[in-house]
Amino acid sequence: MKHTKNETQHQTLTRLITALDNQHPVTITYTKADGTQTIRTIEIYDFKVSNAGDILITAMDRETGERRDFRLDRIHAYTIHRTHYTVPRTTDAPTTRAPQGIATVTVVYPIDAPIAARITLLADHLAA
């Protein structure tokens, strides 16, 4: 289990993007908006940035089978599993139109680019 307080947000994001690339589920300890903590196993399929500048993780929740968004800064600990995704993506999966109130960026990089280069490109585009 990795504790986010012991690593930078950049390191956490890098590991979660790697989990997405490999389609490995992630169990997170997460603080909800009401302040309560919950433990969820999720299957990540997208990252977004809100208008407020928060990094959002879009994922399928294994417990409910529903699509959920999680703020990166509210994740306290996580474990990346070696198994593969099992939850089918629902019809409310992201479309080409961004949801209202969410800022998106398109980042183009070579498929064989190392993860560190992809993170740097993503961070540069988000900062712009």
Backbone hydrogen bonds, N-H to C=O, Kabsch-Sander energy under -0.5 kcal/mol:
donor,donor_aa,acceptor,acceptor_aa,energy
2,K,78,Y,-3.2
4,T,2,K,-0.5
4,T,76,H,-1.9
5,K,76,H,-0.6
6,N,3,H,-1.8
7,E,4,T,-1.2
12,T,8,T,-2.1
13,L,9,Q,-2.8
14,T,10,H,-2.3
15,R,11,Q,-2.3
16,L,12,T,-2.3
17,I,13,L,-2.5
18,T,14,T,-2.0
19,A,15,R,-1.9
20,L,16,L,-2.0
21,D,17,I,-2.8
22,N,18,T,-2.1
23,Q,19,A,-0.6
23,Q,20,L,-1.1
24,H,19,A,-2.7
26,V,42,I,-2.7
27,T,79,T,-2.7
28,I,26,V,-0.5
28,I,40,R,-3.3
29,T,77,A,-2.7
30,Y,28,I,-0.6
30,Y,38,T,-3.1
31,T,74,R,-1.9
32,K,30,Y,-0.6
32,K,36,T,-3.1
35,G,32,K,-2.0
38,T,30,Y,-2.7
40,R,28,I,-2.2
40,R,38,T,-0.5
42,I,26,V,-3.4
42,I,40,R,-0.6
43,E,60,M,-2.1
44,I,42,I,-0.5
45,Y,58,T,-2.7
46,D,58,T,-1.4
48,K,56,L,-2.6
49,V,103,A,-1.3
50,S,54,D,-2.8
51,N,101,G,-1.4
53,G,50,S,-1.9
56,L,48,K,-3.3
56,L,54,D,-0.5
57,I,70,F,-3.3
58,T,46,D,-2.8
58,T,56,L,-0.6
59,A,57,I,-0.5
59,A,68,R,-2.8
60,M,43,E,-2.3
61,D,66,E,-3.1
62,R,41,T,-2.7
62,R,60,M,-0.6
65,G,61,D,-3.0
68,R,59,A,-3.2
70,F,57,I,-2.3
72,L,55,I,-2.9
74,R,71,R,-1.5
75,I,72,L,-1.5
76,H,29,T,-3.0
76,H,74,R,-0.6
77,A,29,T,-1.0
78,Y,2,K,-2.3
79,T,27,T,-2.2
81,H,25,P,-2.8
81,H,79,T,-0.5
85,Y,23,Q,-0.9
93,A,90,T,-1.4
95,T,97,R,-0.5
98,A,96,T,-0.5
102,I,99,P,-1.7
103,A,49,V,-1.4
107,V,105,V,-0.6
108,V,106,T,-0.5
109,Y,107,V,-0.5
113,A,110,P,-1.9
117,A,114,P,-0.5
118,R,114,P,-1.9
119,I,115,I,-2.5
120,T,116,A,-2.1
121,L,117,A,-2.3
122,L,118,R,-2.5
123,A,119,I,-2.9
124,D,120,T,-2.5
125,H,121,L,-2.2
126,L,122,L,-2.4
127,A,123,A,-2.0
128,A,124,D,-1.0
